[in-house]
Amino acid sequence: MEMLIWLGALISLLGLGGLVWCIVTVWKARKAGLSDEALRARVQKVVPVNFGALLLSVFGLMLVVVGIVLG
């Protein structure tokens, strides 16, 4: 079950990396001084990636918990 824990931790870190990418992307868009429409369009493109990264992180944490419970 140790392998399950490490796999879950790796998946969680990938999800966390995706979340950091989303934060940096939106932060750069805000600093660029875009118009309201352009900023809204940029953020709308990031939202699905943000949701996917969050789900990936949650799935990884679930694997870690399952590995701990079964171990």
mmCIF file as Biopython writes it, N, C-alpha, C and O atoms, coordinates in Angstrom:
data_model
#
loop_
_atom_site.group_PDB
_atom_site.id
_atom_site.type_symbol
_atom_site.label_atom_id
_atom_site.label_alt_id
_atom_site.label_comp_id
_atom_site.label_asym_id
_atom_site.label_entity_id
_atom_site.label_seq_id
_atom_site.pdbx_PDB_ins_code
_atom_site.Cartn_x
_atom_site.Cartn_y
_atom_site.Cartn_z
_atom_site.occupancy
_atom_site.B_iso_or_equiv
_atom_site.auth_seq_id
_atom_site.auth_asym_id
_atom_site.pdbx_PDB_model_num
ATOM 1   N N  . MET A ? 1  ? 0.800   -1.193 0.000   1.0 0.0 1  A 1 
ATOM 2   C CA . MET A ? 1  ? 0.000   0.000  0.000   1.0 0.0 1  A 1 
ATOM 3   C C  . MET A ? 1  ? 0.852   1.270  0.000   1.0 0.0 1  A 1 
ATOM 4   O O  . MET A ? 1  ? 0.356   2.369  -0.249  1.0 0.0 1  A 1 
ATOM 5   N N  . GLU A ? 2  ? 2.128   1.096  0.281   1.0 0.0 2  A 1 
ATOM 6   C CA . GLU A ? 2  ? 3.019   2.257  0.265   1.0 0.0 2  A 1 
ATOM 7   C C  . GLU A ? 2  ? 3.084   2.869  -1.131  1.0 0.0 2  A 1 
ATOM 8   O O  . GLU A ? 2  ? 3.193   4.086  -1.282  1.0 0.0 2  A 1 
ATOM 9   N N  . MET A ? 3  ? 3.016   2.020  -2.142  1.0 0.0 3  A 1 
ATOM 10  C CA . MET A ? 3  ? 3.045   2.512  -3.520  1.0 0.0 3  A 1 
ATOM 11  C C  . MET A ? 3  ? 1.814   3.369  -3.815  1.0 0.0 3  A 1 
ATOM 12  O O  . MET A ? 3  ? 1.906   4.366  -4.531  1.0 0.0 3  A 1 
ATOM 13  N N  . LEU A ? 4  ? 0.678   2.983  -3.272  1.0 0.0 4  A 1 
ATOM 14  C CA . LEU A ? 4  ? -0.555  3.746  -3.460  1.0 0.0 4  A 1 
ATOM 15  C C  . LEU A ? 4  ? -0.438  5.134  -2.838  1.0 0.0 4  A 1 
ATOM 16  O O  . LEU A ? 4  ? -0.927  6.117  -3.394  1.0 0.0 4  A 1 
ATOM 17  N N  . ILE A ? 5  ? 0.209   5.201  -1.689  1.0 0.0 5  A 1 
ATOM 18  C CA . ILE A ? 5  ? 0.406   6.488  -1.013  1.0 0.0 5  A 1 
ATOM 19  C C  . ILE A ? 5  ? 1.309   7.388  -1.853  1.0 0.0 5  A 1 
ATOM 20  O O  . ILE A ? 5  ? 1.006   8.566  -2.043  1.0 0.0 5  A 1 
ATOM 21  N N  . TRP A ? 6  ? 2.405   6.846  -2.351  1.0 0.0 6  A 1 
ATOM 22  C CA . TRP A ? 6  ? 3.322   7.662  -3.157  1.0 0.0 6  A 1 
ATOM 23  C C  . TRP A ? 6  ? 2.698   8.068  -4.484  1.0 0.0 6  A 1 
ATOM 24  O O  . TRP A ? 6  ? 2.926   9.178  -4.964  1.0 0.0 6  A 1 
ATOM 25  N N  . LEU A ? 7  ? 1.917   7.182  -5.077  1.0 0.0 7  A 1 
ATOM 26  C CA . LEU A ? 7  ? 1.230   7.529  -6.323  1.0 0.0 7  A 1 
ATOM 27  C C  . LEU A ? 7  ? 0.220   8.655  -6.079  1.0 0.0 7  A 1 
ATOM 28  O O  . LEU A ? 7  ? 0.120   9.590  -6.874  1.0 0.0 7  A 1 
ATOM 29  N N  . GLY A ? 8  ? -0.517  8.560  -4.985  1.0 0.0 8  A 1 
ATOM 30  C CA . GLY A ? 8  ? -1.467  9.617  -4.639  1.0 0.0 8  A 1 
ATOM 31  C C  . GLY A ? 8  ? -0.779  10.941 -4.372  1.0 0.0 8  A 1 
ATOM 32  O O  . GLY A ? 8  ? -1.273  11.999 -4.760  1.0 0.0 8  A 1 
ATOM 33  N N  . ALA A ? 9  ? 0.374   10.876 -3.701  1.0 0.0 9  A 1 
ATOM 34  C CA . ALA A ? 9  ? 1.120   12.114 -3.437  1.0 0.0 9  A 1 
ATOM 35  C C  . ALA A ? 9  ? 1.603   12.743 -4.741  1.0 0.0 9  A 1 
ATOM 36  O O  . ALA A ? 9  ? 1.560   13.963 -4.895  1.0 0.0 9  A 1 
ATOM 37  N N  . LEU A ? 10 ? 2.058   11.923 -5.672  1.0 0.0 10 A 1 
ATOM 38  C CA . LEU A ? 10 ? 2.513   12.433 -6.965  1.0 0.0 10 A 1 
ATOM 39  C C  . LEU A ? 10 ? 1.362   13.078 -7.740  1.0 0.0 10 A 1 
ATOM 40  O O  . LEU A ? 10 ? 1.514   14.155 -8.317  1.0 0.0 10 A 1 
ATOM 41  N N  . ILE A ? 11 ? 0.218   12.408 -7.743  1.0 0.0 11 A 1 
ATOM 42  C CA . ILE A ? 11 ? -0.949  12.965 -8.437  1.0 0.0 11 A 1 
ATOM 43  C C  . ILE A ? 11 ? -1.388  14.270 -7.782  1.0 0.0 11 A 1 
ATOM 44  O O  . ILE A ? 11 ? -1.757  15.219 -8.474  1.0 0.0 11 A 1 
ATOM 45  N N  . SER A ? 12 ? -1.351  14.320 -6.474  1.0 0.0 12 A 1 
ATOM 46  C CA . SER A ? 12 ? -1.716  15.561 -5.771  1.0 0.0 12 A 1 
ATOM 47  C C  . SER A ? 12 ? -0.759  16.693 -6.109  1.0 0.0 12 A 1 
ATOM 48  O O  . SER A ? 12 ? -1.181  17.837 -6.278  1.0 0.0 12 A 1 
ATOM 49  N N  . LEU A ? 13 ? 0.516   16.382 -6.208  1.0 0.0 13 A 1 
ATOM 50  C CA . LEU A ? 13 ? 1.494   17.417 -6.571  1.0 0.0 13 A 1 
ATOM 51  C C  . LEU A ? 13 ? 1.285   17.912 -7.996  1.0 0.0 13 A 1 
ATOM 52  O O  . LEU A ? 13 ? 1.476   19.096 -8.274  1.0 0.0 13 A 1 
ATOM 53  N N  . LEU A ? 14 ? 0.895   17.017 -8.902  1.0 0.0 14 A 1 
ATOM 54  C CA . LEU A ? 14 ? 0.586   17.451 -10.269 1.0 0.0 14 A 1 
ATOM 55  C C  . LEU A ? 14 ? -0.621  18.393 -10.271 1.0 0.0 14 A 1 
ATOM 56  O O  . LEU A ? 14 ? -0.624  19.406 -10.971 1.0 0.0 14 A 1 
ATOM 57  N N  . GLY A ? 15 ? -1.633  18.054 -9.492  1.0 0.0 15 A 1 
ATOM 58  C CA . GLY A ? 15 ? -2.796  18.927 -9.376  1.0 0.0 15 A 1 
ATOM 59  C C  . GLY A ? 15 ? -2.445  20.268 -8.758  1.0 0.0 15 A 1 
ATOM 60  O O  . GLY A ? 15 ? -2.944  21.308 -9.187  1.0 0.0 15 A 1 
ATOM 61  N N  . LEU A ? 16 ? -1.590  20.242 -7.754  1.0 0.0 16 A 1 
ATOM 62  C CA . LEU A ? 16 ? -1.143  21.482 -7.124  1.0 0.0 16 A 1 
ATOM 63  C C  . LEU A ? 16 ? -0.365  22.346 -8.115  1.0 0.0 16 A 1 
ATOM 64  O O  . LEU A ? 16 ? -0.513  23.568 -8.138  1.0 0.0 16 A 1 
ATOM 65  N N  . GLY A ? 17 ? 0.455   21.705 -8.923  1.0 0.0 17 A 1 
ATOM 66  C CA . GLY A ? 17 ? 1.178   22.444 -9.964  1.0 0.0 17 A 1 
ATOM 67  C C  . GLY A ? 17 ? 0.228   23.104 -10.954 1.0 0.0 17 A 1 
ATOM 68  O O  . GLY A ? 17 ? 0.463   24.229 -11.394 1.0 0.0 17 A 1 
ATOM 69  N N  . GLY A ? 18 ? -0.843  22.403 -11.301 1.0 0.0 18 A 1 
ATOM 70  C CA . GLY A ? 18 ? -1.857  22.991 -12.177 1.0 0.0 18 A 1 
ATOM 71  C C  . GLY A ? 18 ? -2.548  24.178 -11.540 1.0 0.0 18 A 1 
ATOM 72  O O  . GLY A ? 18 ? -2.828  25.171 -12.210 1.0 0.0 18 A 1 
ATOM 73  N N  . LEU A ? 19 ? -2.822  24.082 -10.263 1.0 0.0 19 A 1 
ATOM 74  C CA . LEU A ? 19 ? -3.441  25.203 -9.558  1.0 0.0 19 A 1 
ATOM 75  C C  . LEU A ? 19 ? -2.513  26.414 -9.504  1.0 0.0 19 A 1 
ATOM 76  O O  . LEU A ? 19 ? -2.957  27.549 -9.675  1.0 0.0 19 A 1 
ATOM 77  N N  . VAL A ? 20 ? -1.240  26.174 -9.270  1.0 0.0 20 A 1 
ATOM 78  C CA . VAL A ? 20 ? -0.261  27.272 -9.256  1.0 0.0 20 A 1 
ATOM 79  C C  . VAL A ? 20 ? -0.173  27.909 -10.640 1.0 0.0 20 A 1 
ATOM 80  O O  . VAL A ? 20 ? -0.079  29.130 -10.762 1.0 0.0 20 A 1 
ATOM 81  N N  . TRP A ? 21 ? -0.204  27.074 -11.686 1.0 0.0 21 A 1 
ATOM 82  C CA . TRP A ? 21 ? -0.169  27.614 -13.055 1.0 0.0 21 A 1 
ATOM 83  C C  . TRP A ? 21 ? -1.369  28.515 -13.300 1.0 0.0 21 A 1 
ATOM 84  O O  . TRP A ? 21 ? -1.228  29.581 -13.899 1.0 0.0 21 A 1 
ATOM 85  N N  . CYS A ? 22 ? -2.548  28.104 -12.846 1.0 0.0 22 A 1 
ATOM 86  C CA . CYS A ? 22 ? -3.753  28.916 -13.019 1.0 0.0 22 A 1 
ATOM 87  C C  . CYS A ? 22 ? -3.626  30.250 -12.292 1.0 0.0 22 A 1 
ATOM 88  O O  . CYS A ? 22 ? -3.989  31.296 -12.831 1.0 0.0 22 A 1 
ATOM 89  N N  . ILE A ? 23 ? -3.116  30.209 -11.078 1.0 0.0 23 A 1 
ATOM 90  C CA . ILE A ? 23 ? -2.950  31.444 -10.300 1.0 0.0 23 A 1 
ATOM 91  C C  . ILE A ? 23 ? -1.998  32.394 -10.998 1.0 0.0 23 A 1 
ATOM 92  O O  . ILE A ? 23 ? -2.283  33.586 -11.119 1.0 0.0 23 A 1 
ATOM 93  N N  . VAL A ? 24 ? -0.869  31.875 -11.459 1.0 0.0 24 A 1 
ATOM 94  C CA . VAL A ? 24 ? 0.128   32.718 -12.125 1.0 0.0 24 A 1 
ATOM 95  C C  . VAL A ? 24 ? -0.425  33.285 -13.427 1.0 0.0 24 A 1 
ATOM 96  O O  . VAL A ? 24 ? -0.184  34.450 -13.745 1.0 0.0 24 A 1 
ATOM 97  N N  . THR A ? 25 ? -1.162  32.476 -14.179 1.0 0.0 25 A 1 
ATOM 98  C CA . THR A ? 25 ? -1.718  32.933 -15.453 1.0 0.0 25 A 1 
ATOM 99  C C  . THR A ? 25 ? -2.710  34.078 -15.252 1.0 0.0 25 A 1 
ATOM 100 O O  . THR A ? 25 ? -2.656  35.080 -15.965 1.0 0.0 25 A 1 
ATOM 101 N N  . VAL A ? 26 ? -3.610  33.932 -14.288 1.0 0.0 26 A 1 
ATOM 102 C CA . VAL A ? 26 ? -4.589  34.989 -14.043 1.0 0.0 26 A 1 
ATOM 103 C C  . VAL A ? 26 ? -3.912  36.223 -13.456 1.0 0.0 26 A 1 
ATOM 104 O O  . VAL A ? 26 ? -4.296  37.350 -13.769 1.0 0.0 26 A 1 
ATOM 105 N N  . TRP A ? 27 ? -2.912  36.018 -12.611 1.0 0.0 27 A 1 
ATOM 106 C CA . TRP A ? 27 ? -2.197  37.146 -12.028 1.0 0.0 27 A 1 
ATOM 107 C C  . TRP A ? 27 ? -1.496  37.960 -13.114 1.0 0.0 27 A 1 
ATOM 108 O O  . TRP A ? 27 ? -1.540  39.190 -13.100 1.0 0.0 27 A 1 
ATOM 109 N N  . LYS A ? 28 ? -0.849  37.267 -14.054 1.0 0.0 28 A 1 
ATOM 110 C CA . LYS A ? 28 ? -0.190  37.966 -15.160 1.0 0.0 28 A 1 
ATOM 111 C C  . LYS A ? 28 ? -1.202  38.706 -16.024 1.0 0.0 28 A 1 
ATOM 112 O O  . LYS A ? 28 ? -0.930  39.812 -16.493 1.0 0.0 28 A 1 
ATOM 113 N N  . ALA A ? 29 ? -2.367  38.103 -16.237 1.0 0.0 29 A 1 
ATOM 114 C CA . ALA A ? 29 ? -3.405  38.755 -17.046 1.0 0.0 29 A 1 
ATOM 115 C C  . ALA A ? 29 ? -3.906  40.020 -16.346 1.0 0.0 29 A 1 
ATOM 116 O O  . ALA A ? 29 ? -4.166  41.029 -17.002 1.0 0.0 29 A 1 
ATOM 117 N N  . ARG A ? 30 ? -4.041  39.971 -15.032 1.0 0.0 30 A 1 
ATOM 118 C CA . ARG A ? 30 ? -4.486  41.158 -14.299 1.0 0.0 30 A 1 
ATOM 119 C C  . ARG A ? 30 ? -3.430  42.256 -14.343 1.0 0.0 30 A 1 
ATOM 120 O O  . ARG A ? 30 ? -3.759  43.436 -14.467 1.0 0.0 30 A 1 
ATOM 121 N N  . LYS A ? 31 ? -2.165  41.867 -14.241 1.0 0.0 31 A 1 
ATOM 122 C CA . LYS A ? 31 ? -1.077  42.852 -14.261 1.0 0.0 31 A 1 
ATOM 123 C C  . LYS A ? 31 ? -0.870  43.452 -15.651 1.0 0.0 31 A 1 
ATOM 124 O O  . LYS A ? 31 ? -0.291  44.530 -15.783 1.0 0.0 31 A 1 
ATOM 125 N N  . ALA A ? 32 ? -1.348  42.747 -16.698 1.0 0.0 32 A 1 
ATOM 126 C CA . ALA A ? 32 ? -1.149  43.231 -18.064 1.0 0.0 32 A 1 
ATOM 127 C C  . ALA A ? 32 ? -2.045  44.420 -18.396 1.0 0.0 32 A 1 
ATOM 128 O O  . ALA A ? 32 ? -1.859  45.071 -19.424 1.0 0.0 32 A 1 
ATOM 129 N N  . GLY A ? 33 ? -2.998  44.699 -17.547 1.0 0.0 33 A 1 
ATOM 130 C CA . GLY A ? 33 ? -3.867  45.847 -17.783 1.0 0.0 33 A 1 
ATOM 131 C C  . GLY A ? 33 ? -4.818  45.640 -18.944 1.0 0.0 33 A 1 
ATOM 132 O O  . GLY A ? 33 ? -5.080  46.571 -19.706 1.0 0.0 33 A 1 
ATOM 133 N N  . LEU A ? 34 ? -5.333  44.443 -19.087 1.0 0.0 34 A 1 
ATOM 134 C CA . LEU A ? 34 ? -6.269  44.152 -20.166 1.0 0.0 34 A 1 
ATOM 135 C C  . LEU A ? 34 ? -7.623  44.798 -19.902 1.0 0.0 34 A 1 
ATOM 136 O O  . LEU A ? 34 ? -7.955  45.157 -18.772 1.0 0.0 34 A 1 
ATOM 137 N N  . SER A ? 35 ? -8.386  44.932 -20.967 1.0 0.0 35 A 1 
ATOM 138 C CA . SER A ? 35 ? -9.739  45.449 -20.801 1.0 0.0 35 A 1 
ATOM 139 C C  . SER A ? 35 ? -10.585 44.409 -20.075 1.0 0.0 35 A 1 
ATOM 140 O O  . SER A ? 35 ? -10.179 43.259 -19.912 1.0 0.0 35 A 1 
ATOM 141 N N  . ASP A ? 36 ? -11.758 44.833 -19.648 1.0 0.0 36 A 1 
ATOM 142 C CA . ASP A ? 36 ? -12.639 43.926 -18.910 1.0 0.0 36 A 1 
ATOM 143 C C  . ASP A ? 36 ? -12.985 42.682 -19.732 1.0 0.0 36 A 1 
ATOM 144 O O  . ASP A ? 36 ? -12.971 41.564 -19.218 1.0 0.0 36 A 1 
ATOM 145 N N  . GLU A ? 37 ? -13.294 42.889 -21.000 1.0 0.0 37 A 1 
ATOM 146 C CA . GLU A ? 37 ? -13.669 41.763 -21.862 1.0 0.0 37 A 1 
ATOM 147 C C  . GLU A ? 37 ? -12.498 40.814 -22.073 1.0 0.0 37 A 1 
ATOM 148 O O  . GLU A ? 37 ? -12.667 39.596 -22.014 1.0 0.0 37 A 1 
ATOM 149 N N  . ALA A ? 38 ? -11.329 41.357 -22.316 1.0 0.0 38 A 1 
ATOM 150 C CA . ALA A ? 38 ? -10.157 40.519 -22.559 1.0 0.0 38 A 1 
ATOM 151 C C  . ALA A ? 38 ? -9.767  39.742 -21.303 1.0 0.0 38 A 1 
ATOM 152 O O  . ALA A ? 38 ? -9.403  38.568 -21.373 1.0 0.0 38 A 1 
ATOM 153 N N  . LEU A ? 39 ? -9.849  40.411 -20.157 1.0 0.0 39 A 1 
ATOM 154 C CA . LEU A ? 39 ? -9.541  39.734 -18.898 1.0 0.0 39 A 1 
ATOM 155 C C  . LEU A ? 39 ? -10.553 38.632 -18.618 1.0 0.0 39 A 1 
ATOM 156 O O  . LEU A ? 39 ? -10.187 37.540 -18.183 1.0 0.0 39 A 1 
ATOM 157 N N  . ARG A ? 40 ? -11.803 38.915 -18.865 1.0 0.0 40 A 1 
ATOM 158 C CA . ARG A ? 40 ? -12.850 37.916 -18.656 1.0 0.0 40 A 1 
ATOM 159 C C  . ARG A ? 40 ? -12.648 36.711 -19.581 1.0 0.0 40 A 1 
ATOM 160 O O  . ARG A ? 40 ? -12.838 35.570 -19.160 1.0 0.0 40 A 1 
ATOM 161 N N  . ALA A ? 41 ? -12.269 36.957 -20.824 1.0 0.0 41 A 1 
ATOM 162 C CA . ALA A ? 41 ? -12.023 35.858 -21.767 1.0 0.0 41 A 1 
ATOM 163 C C  . ALA A ? 41 ? -10.832 35.017 -21.328 1.0 0.0 41 A 1 
ATOM 164 O O  . ALA A ? 41 ? -10.870 33.792 -21.434 1.0 0.0 41 A 1 
ATOM 165 N N  . ARG A ? 42 ? -9.784  35.652 -20.841 1.0 0.0 42 A 1 
ATOM 166 C CA . ARG A ? 42 ? -8.600  34.923 -20.381 1.0 0.0 42 A 1 
ATOM 167 C C  . ARG A ? 42 ? -8.927  34.066 -19.162 1.0 0.0 42 A 1 
ATOM 168 O O  . ARG A ? 42 ? -8.494  32.918 -19.063 1.0 0.0 42 A 1 
ATOM 169 N N  . VAL A ? 43 ? -9.693  34.636 -18.242 1.0 0.0 43 A 1 
ATOM 170 C CA . VAL A ? 43 ? -10.061 33.893 -17.032 1.0 0.0 43 A 1 
ATOM 171 C C  . VAL A ? 43 ? -10.985 32.730 -17.382 1.0 0.0 43 A 1 
ATOM 172 O O  . VAL A ? 43 ? -10.874 31.659 -16.786 1.0 0.0 43 A 1 
ATOM 173 N N  . GLN A ? 44 ? -11.887 32.921 -18.330 1.0 0.0 44 A 1 
ATOM 174 C CA . GLN A ? 44 ? -12.787 31.844 -18.733 1.0 0.0 44 A 1 
ATOM 175 C C  . GLN A ? 44 ? -12.034 30.676 -19.351 1.0 0.0 44 A 1 
ATOM 176 O O  . GLN A ? 44 ? -12.485 29.534 -19.256 1.0 0.0 44 A 1 
ATOM 177 N N  . LYS A ? 45 ? -10.904 30.938 -19.978 1.0 0.0 45 A 1 
ATOM 178 C CA . LYS A ? 45 ? -10.090 29.856 -20.530 1.0 0.0 45 A 1 
ATOM 179 C C  . LYS A ? 45 ? -9.352  29.094 -19.432 1.0 0.0 45 A 1 
ATOM 180 O O  . LYS A ? 45 ? -9.038  27.915 -19.592 1.0 0.0 45 A 1 
ATOM 181 N N  . VAL A ? 46 ? -9.079  29.763 -18.328 1.0 0.0 46 A 1 
ATOM 182 C CA . VAL A ? 46 ? -8.324  29.141 -17.239 1.0 0.0 46 A 1 
ATOM 183 C C  . VAL A ? 46 ? -9.232  28.321 -16.308 1.0 0.0 46 A 1 
ATOM 184 O O  . VAL A ? 46 ? -8.766  27.387 -15.655 1.0 0.0 46 A 1 
ATOM 185 N N  . VAL A ? 47 ? -10.503 28.662 -16.248 1.0 0.0 47 A 1 
ATOM 186 C CA . VAL A ? 47 ? -11.421 28.010 -15.304 1.0 0.0 47 A 1 
ATOM 187 C C  . VAL A ? 47 ? -11.489 26.492 -15.487 1.0 0.0 47 A 1 
ATOM 188 O O  . VAL A ? 47 ? -11.427 25.781 -14.485 1.0 0.0 47 A 1 
ATOM 189 N N  . PRO A ? 48 ? -11.613 25.950 -16.712 1.0 0.0 48 A 1 
ATOM 190 C CA . PRO A ? 48 ? -11.649 24.481 -16.839 1.0 0.0 48 A 1 
ATOM 191 C C  . PRO A ? 48 ? -10.347 23.809 -16.386 1.0 0.0 48 A 1 
ATOM 192 O O  . PRO A ? 48 ? -10.373 22.723 -15.806 1.0 0.0 48 A 1 
ATOM 193 N N  . VAL A ? 49 ? -9.223  24.452 -16.652 1.0 0.0 49 A 1 
ATOM 194 C CA . VAL A ? 49 ? -7.941  23.901 -16.209 1.0 0.0 49 A 1 
ATOM 195 C C  . VAL A ? 49 ? -7.873  23.926 -14.685 1.0 0.0 49 A 1 
ATOM 196 O O  . VAL A ? 49 ? -7.376  22.987 -14.062 1.0 0.0 49 A 1 
ATOM 197 N N  . ASN A ? 50 ? -8.376  25.004 -14.095 1.0 0.0 50 A 1 
ATOM 198 C CA . ASN A ? 50 ? -8.392  25.124 -12.648 1.0 0.0 50 A 1 
ATOM 199 C C  . ASN A ? 50 ? -9.245  24.014 -12.027 1.0 0.0 50 A 1 
ATOM 200 O O  . ASN A ? 50 ? -8.838  23.388 -11.049 1.0 0.0 50 A 1 
ATOM 201 N N  . PHE A ? 51 ? -10.414 23.776 -12.593 1.0 0.0 51 A 1 
ATOM 202 C CA . PHE A ? 51 ? -11.298 22.735 -12.087 1.0 0.0 51 A 1 
ATOM 203 C C  . PHE A ? 51 ? -10.675 21.348 -12.239 1.0 0.0 51 A 1 
ATOM 204 O O  . PHE A ? 51 ? -10.765 20.521 -11.331 1.0 0.0 51 A 1 
ATOM 205 N N  . GLY A ? 52 ? -10.047 21.096 -13.381 1.0 0.0 52 A 1 
ATOM 206 C CA . GLY A ? 52 ? -9.379  19.811 -13.595 1.0 0.0 52 A 1 
ATOM 207 C C  . GLY A ? 52 ? -8.220  19.599 -12.635 1.0 0.0 52 A 1 
ATOM 208 O O  . GLY A ? 52 ? -8.032  18.497 -12.120 1.0 0.0 52 A 1 
ATOM 209 N N  . ALA A ? 53 ? -7.451  20.637 -12.395 1.0 0.0 53 A 1 
ATOM 210 C CA . ALA A ? 53 ? -6.329  20.525 -11.461 1.0 0.0 53 A 1 
ATOM 211 C C  . ALA A ? 53 ? -6.821  20.285 -10.047 1.0 0.0 53 A 1 
ATOM 212 O O  . ALA A ? 53 ? -6.209  19.528 -9.294  1.0 0.0 53 A 1 
ATOM 213 N N  . LEU A ? 54 ? -7.920  20.923 -9.683  1.0 0.0 54 A 1 
ATOM 214 C CA . LEU A ? 54 ? -8.492  20.707 -8.361  1.0 0.0 54 A 1 
ATOM 215 C C  . LEU A ? 54 ? -8.978  19.269 -8.206  1.0 0.0 54 A 1 
ATOM 216 O O  . LEU A ? 54 ? -8.741  18.637 -7.177  1.0 0.0 54 A 1 
ATOM 217 N N  . LEU A ? 55 ? -9.656  18.753 -9.227  1.0 0.0 55 A 1 
ATOM 218 C CA . LEU A ? 55 ? -10.112 17.365 -9.174  1.0 0.0 55 A 1 
ATOM 219 C C  . LEU A ? 55 ? -8.943  16.390 -9.117  1.0 0.0 55 A 1 
ATOM 220 O O  . LEU A ? 55 ? -9.004  15.390 -8.402  1.0 0.0 55 A 1 
ATOM 221 N N  . LEU A ? 56 ? -7.886  16.670 -9.860  1.0 0.0 56 A 1 
ATOM 222 C CA . LEU A ? 56 ? -6.705  15.812 -9.842  1.0 0.0 56 A 1 
ATOM 223 C C  . LEU A ? 56 ? -6.079  15.799 -8.453  1.0 0.0 56 A 1 
ATOM 224 O O  . LEU A ? 56 ? -5.674  14.748 -7.958  1.0 0.0 56 A 1 
ATOM 225 N N  . SER A ? 57 ? -6.003  16.949 -7.840  1.0 0.0 57 A 1 
ATOM 226 C CA . SER A ? 57 ? -5.440  17.042 -6.502  1.0 0.0 57 A 1 
ATOM 227 C C  . SER A ? 57 ? -6.293  16.279 -5.490  1.0 0.0 57 A 1 
ATOM 228 O O  . SER A ? 57 ? -5.759  15.581 -4.628  1.0 0.0 57 A 1 
ATOM 229 N N  . VAL A ? 58 ? -7.602  16.406 -5.590  1.0 0.0 58 A 1 
ATOM 230 C CA . VAL A ? 58 ? -8.502  15.702 -4.683  1.0 0.0 58 A 1 
ATOM 231 C C  . VAL A ? 58 ? -8.393  14.197 -4.884  1.0 0.0 58 A 1 
ATOM 232 O O  . VAL A ? 58 ? -8.368  13.439 -3.914  1.0 0.0 58 A 1 
ATOM 233 N N  . PHE A ? 59 ? -8.330  13.763 -6.136  1.0 0.0 59 A 1 
ATOM 234 C CA . PHE A ? 59 ? -8.191  12.338 -6.427  1.0 0.0 59 A 1 
ATOM 235 C C  . PHE A ? 59 ? -6.898  11.794 -5.833  1.0 0.0 59 A 1 
ATOM 236 O O  . PHE A ? 59 ? -6.888  10.697 -5.275  1.0 0.0 59 A 1 
ATOM 237 N N  . GLY A ? 60 ? -5.821  12.539 -5.944  1.0 0.0 60 A 1 
ATOM 238 C CA . GLY A ? 60 ? -4.554  12.123 -5.368  1.0 0.0 60 A 1 
ATOM 239 C C  . GLY A ? 60 ? -4.622  12.019 -3.853  1.0 0.0 60 A 1 
ATOM 240 O O  . GLY A ? 60 ? -4.089  11.078 -3.265  1.0 0.0 60 A 1 
ATOM 241 N N  . LEU A ? 61 ? -5.272  12.979 -3.230  1.0 0.0 61 A 1 
ATOM 242 C CA . LEU A ? 61 ? -5.420  12.930 -1.770  1.0 0.0 61 A 1 
ATOM 243 C C  . LEU A ? 61 ? -6.297  11.758 -1.342  1.0 0.0 61 A 1 
ATOM 244 O O  . LEU A ? 61 ? -6.073  11.162 -0.289  1.0 0.0 61 A 1 
ATOM 245 N N  . MET A ? 62 ? -7.291  11.430 -2.156  1.0 0.0 62 A 1 
ATOM 246 C CA . MET A ? 62 ? -8.115  10.254 -1.846  1.0 0.0 62 A 1 
ATOM 247 C C  . MET A ? 62 ? -7.281  8.978  -1.921  1.0 0.0 62 A 1 
ATOM 248 O O  . MET A ? 62 ? -7.443  8.081  -1.095  1.0 0.0 62 A 1 
ATOM 249 N N  . LEU A ? 63 ? -6.401  8.896  -2.898  1.0 0.0 63 A 1 
ATOM 250 C CA . LEU A ? 63 ? -5.530  7.728  -2.987  1.0 0.0 63 A 1 
ATOM 251 C C  . LEU A ? 63 ? -4.616  7.623  -1.777  1.0 0.0 63 A 1 
ATOM 252 O O  . LEU A ? 63 ? -4.371  6.526  -1.275  1.0 0.0 63 A 1 
ATOM 253 N N  . VAL A ? 64 ? -4.113  8.748  -1.310  1.0 0.0 64 A 1 
ATOM 254 C CA . VAL A ? 64 ? -3.259  8.735  -0.121  1.0 0.0 64 A 1 
ATOM 255 C C  . VAL A ? 64 ? -4.045  8.220  1.092   1.0 0.0 64 A 1 
ATOM 256 O O  . VAL A ? 64 ? -3.545  7.389  1.849   1.0 0.0 64 A 1 
ATOM 257 N N  . VAL A ? 65 ? -5.259  8.707  1.270   1.0 0.0 65 A 1 
ATOM 258 C CA . VAL A ? 65 ? -6.077  8.276  2.406   1.0 0.0 65 A 1 
ATOM 259 C C  . VAL A ? 65 ? -6.394  6.791  2.305   1.0 0.0 65 A 1 
ATOM 260 O O  . VAL A ? 65 ? -6.308  6.072  3.300   1.0 0.0 65 A 1 
ATOM 261 N N  . VAL A ? 66 ? -6.759  6.324  1.117   1.0 0.0 66 A 1 
ATOM 262 C CA . VAL A ? 66 ? -7.055  4.894  0.928   1.0 0.0 66 A 1 
ATOM 263 C C  . VAL A ? 66 ? -5.814  4.073  1.217   1.0 0.0 66 A 1 
ATOM 264 O O  . VAL A ? 66 ? -5.910  3.023  1.853   1.0 0.0 66 A 1 
ATOM 265 N N  . GLY A ? 67 ? -4.651  4.522  0.767   1.0 0.0 67 A 1 
ATOM 266 C CA . GLY A ? 67 ? -3.420  3.798  1.041   1.0 0.0 67 A 1 
ATOM 267 C C  . GLY A ? 67 ? -3.103  3.726  2.513   1.0 0.0 67 A 1 
ATOM 268 O O  . GLY A ? 67 ? -2.615  2.706  2.999   1.0 0.0 67 A 1 
ATOM 269 N N  . ILE A ? 68 ? -3.381  4.812  3.235   1.0 0.0 68 A 1 
ATOM 270 C CA . ILE A ? 68 ? -3.116  4.810  4.685   1.0 0.0 68 A 1 
ATOM 271 C C  . ILE A ? 68 ? -4.095  3.883  5.394   1.0 0.0 68 A 1 
ATOM 272 O O  . ILE A ? 68 ? -3.702  3.127  6.283   1.0 0.0 68 A 1 
ATOM 273 N N  . VAL A ? 69 ? -5.376  3.938  5.005   1.0 0.0 69 A 1 
ATOM 274 C CA . VAL A ? 69 ? -6.377  3.100  5.667   1.0 0.0 69 A 1 
ATOM 275 C C  . VAL A ? 69 ? -6.112  1.619  5.404   1.0 0.0 69 A 1 
ATOM 276 O O  . VAL A ? 69 ? -6.239  0.796  6.311   1.0 0.0 69 A 1 
ATOM 277 N N  . LEU A ? 70 ? -5.746  1.278  4.177   1.0 0.0 70 A 1 
ATOM 278 C CA . LEU A ? 70 ? -5.500  -0.120 3.841   1.0 0.0 70 A 1 
ATOM 279 C C  . LEU A ? 70 ? -4.143  -0.608 4.340   1.0 0.0 70 A 1 
ATOM 280 O O  . LEU A ? 70 ? -3.930  -1.813 4.472   1.0 0.0 70 A 1 
ATOM 281 N N  . GLY A ? 71 ? -3.241  0.300  4.613   1.0 0.0 71 A 1 
ATOM 282 C CA . GLY A ? 71 ? -1.908  -0.073 5.058   1.0 0.0 71 A 1 
ATOM 283 C C  . GLY A ? 71 ? -1.896  -0.314 6.508   1.0 0.0 71 A 1 
ATOM 284 O O  . GLY A ? 71 ? -0.852  -0.642 7.070   1.0 0.0 71 A 1 
#
